[in-house]
Amino acid sequence: MLKSTKNIWLLFYCIIFTGAMLLATAIYMKQQILLKEAYNEQLYVSKNFNNHLTSIFNEHETILALISHEFTRHNSIQIEVLDDVINNSPLLVGFALFSVDGNIHSATSNLSQSNYPNLLNNPHTAQWFQRTLNSERMVIGKSYFFTPVQTWIIPIRKRIVDSQGQVIGVLSAGLDLKALTRQWNATEGLGNTLQAVLDESYFRILRTELSEEEYDAYYHAPVEATILQELNSYLQQQQLTLADLRHSEAYMQISREIAGQTRLSTLNYNPRYQFWVLASQSDDQISRQLYRFAGICSAFYLLIIMLFFMLCRWIISLEKRQIAELTYKAEHDALTGLPNRTLLNKQFHKLQSANRPFALLYLDLDNFKKINDSFGHSYGDQILIAVGKRIQQSLTVYRGVAARYSGDEFIIFLQSDSKKEIAEYATGLLTIIALPYPINNNNFKITSSLGIARFPHDARHIEKLLSYADNSMSVAKKKKEPHLFFSKEQHYQLMRNTEIELALHHAIENKEISLVYQPQLDKENKLFGVEALVRWHSKKLGFIGPDIFIPIAEEAGLMPQLGLYIMHQALREITQLKKQLQVAFQLSINVSVRQFMQSDFLDKLLQACSFHSADKACITIEITESLFIESLDTLLPLFEALKEQGITLSLDDFGSGYSSLHMLRKVPIDELKIDKSFVDHISEHQADQEMIKSIIAMGKNLNISVLAEGVETKAHVEILKHAGCDLFQGYYFSKPLTIEDLATFVKTKTQSSYSTLALPSLINS
């Protein structure tokens, strides 16, 4: 026993020494790898940045060449054509034509020719204007603040030569420096600062990670002489010169000390446009990664040493029975006694190696958190123990193994390839779990949801099977179905919804959200108002209907932000249209439940009205009946506040939800919108006609205007008019229109006398 103990401790000390050597070696190798990766990344970024700038300058050189060619052919340039070029190019800020003596000849509409400086006399332009006269290629000038458009620009110029080869002028243009900088964001730089510097003059023309406030100090002067001296000194050590780099076009990588800090730099020359590309970064990131790696390795090393020390003690002090007991605990859940993830993985590999088909069932208890929150974790633990026992009992007839996966989630491997048998087991299991749980004189009832994935039919790896079963369980929970088998269509839809949600986060800032407006007409076929309807044309996913992305936005909590954007957009467009055409009509805006329930909803609405100078009396807020399942007493003050501001309230999709006469009597609703489903078949079904008549009569009795949606045929119009309907909306009158098409529609449907029409006048008509 003593000899065995000595051998164990000797082994322990050997492991300490060997581990220390390996740790030091690993840290050194990691440092070399990180340094190599940093240089490779910097080289990659430098090439990308150089190619990016070359591509942009090539594109605009081609534009200048084409315009110069047209000028040579016709001895003139149409300003309208240049204006179109500017409008279609996000980087161009203007064109100007100069004579060879530096005076301006003509310019695009956005540039004033008065007091325009002579380019041969201007210190910002003289050197490069002279170079342009002597160069066949486009010349890039020093970046400077261009006063006529109040923008920092990179000037580009190309000379114009007549058919005899004589220089007759210079075509000059400016690239928006800020816009060009934005095209290269911080993530593309991979932590590097990138800059382009003109050759010979060494003025910087572009630098990333630079705020606009720093432009003047940065672009006003050339690169500091000390930097150039350091660079030349380094090149001399390598027996190189700047001329060598110009000739070879090679990428030179440099490591140098600046103010006590090591910086990694990559230098390359662009001979076509005669500028240098310099990428640089400090070694802080490498140091941080190395320290983190060293810390993790050291912690892991210490952990291994500690674990091995404990293991040595454990081997010496414990008997085989205790080893078996610890092994059991390591593979089983302490609360329920079921296998845990470790044993679950072993069981999977066992079934996988035997190539036996089986089903993975992912079970989750519904609303289990409420029990823990309301009664305490001791009650929850007792329920989990009982659930574990019921799952084990369910497997007495079927071949399988169960495990507690985490929290209130359980995994069952059922050795069956029959969907019918699997479904029967799932139904029986859910029935057993739904039985009451008597705990301390309380009977708890809890339901559960099941997702099912099959091996090898759906997947052959444990991670995918778990993911598929988990997804199926989530869908089953949403659909209120007890269990659901995995399907590729369902998985695709889930992934599609996830993709839509991710794209929706950037839809507003990418200007993909737009509005259309569907007219609402009165019984005289005159325009009463329009309803704002949202449309989404995703640059990545194409057109996505509101019936698809609105529920996703609701679930993701994006509707308040999206609703506020729609509100501002609708108020802005319609207010401008009203002022333009000198007419008045109602604007109906749909408001989601989450947006309406925000405490500052009214403040945001009033701020939007004030910002766009919108008439509050011409605004209708459409709410859905689902609001009524919330606390009505809480909402009534908001309804009253809206009425005090003169804002109209409309109850959308009336008849399809939760509303009642009692609620309508309490809520100050001005308008009922009859749901389209009631209108669709009124010309075929007498029962639908009677329902419509009842709704309209109820609206009249409550002094509420009634609007019918989905009016698509003349028969619909006649029946609704006969029943006393006040307003009509549907494809029979007009499809949803863009703001431009709406302007044309409004001109045909409004009269000057109609501009004073108000909603209450329709109620008694």
Secondary structure, DSSP 8 states (H G I E B T S, - for coil): -HHHHHHHHHHHHHHHHHHHHHHHHHHHHHHHHHHHHHHHHHHHHHHHHHHHHHHHHHHHHHHHHHHHHHHHHHS---HHHHHHHHHT-SSEEEEEEE-TTS-EEEE-TTS--TT---TTT-TTTHHHHHHHHT-SS-EE---EEEGGGTEEEEEEEEEEE-TTS-EEEEEEEEEEHHHHHHTS-HHHHTT-EEEEEETTT-BEEEESS--GGGHHHHHSSB--HHHHHHHHHHHHHTT--HHHHHHH---EEEEEEETTEEEEEEEEEETTTTEEEEEEEETHHHHHHHHHHHHHHHHHHHHHHHHHHHHHHHHHH--HHHHHHHHHHHHB-TTT--B-HHHHHHHHHHHHHTT--EEEEEEEETTHHHHHHHH-HHHHHHHHHHHHHHHHHHTTTS-EEEEEEETTEEEEEE----HHHHHHHHHHHHHHHTS-EEETTEEE---EEEEEEEETTT-SSHHHHHHHHHHHHHHHHHTT-SEEE--HHHHHHHHHHHHHHHHHTTTTTTT-EEEEEEEEEETTS-EEEEEEEEEEEETTTEEE-HHHHHHHHHHHT-HHHHHHHHHHHHHHHHHHHHHHHT---EEEEE--HHHHTSTTHHHHHHHHHHHTT--GGGEEEEEEGGGGGS-HHHHHHHHHHHHHTT-EEEEEEETSSS--HHHHHHS---EEEE-HHHHTTTTT-HHHHHHHHHHHHHHHHTT-EEEE----SHHHHHHHHHHT--EE-STTT---B-HHHHHHHHHHH--GGGGG--THHHHT-
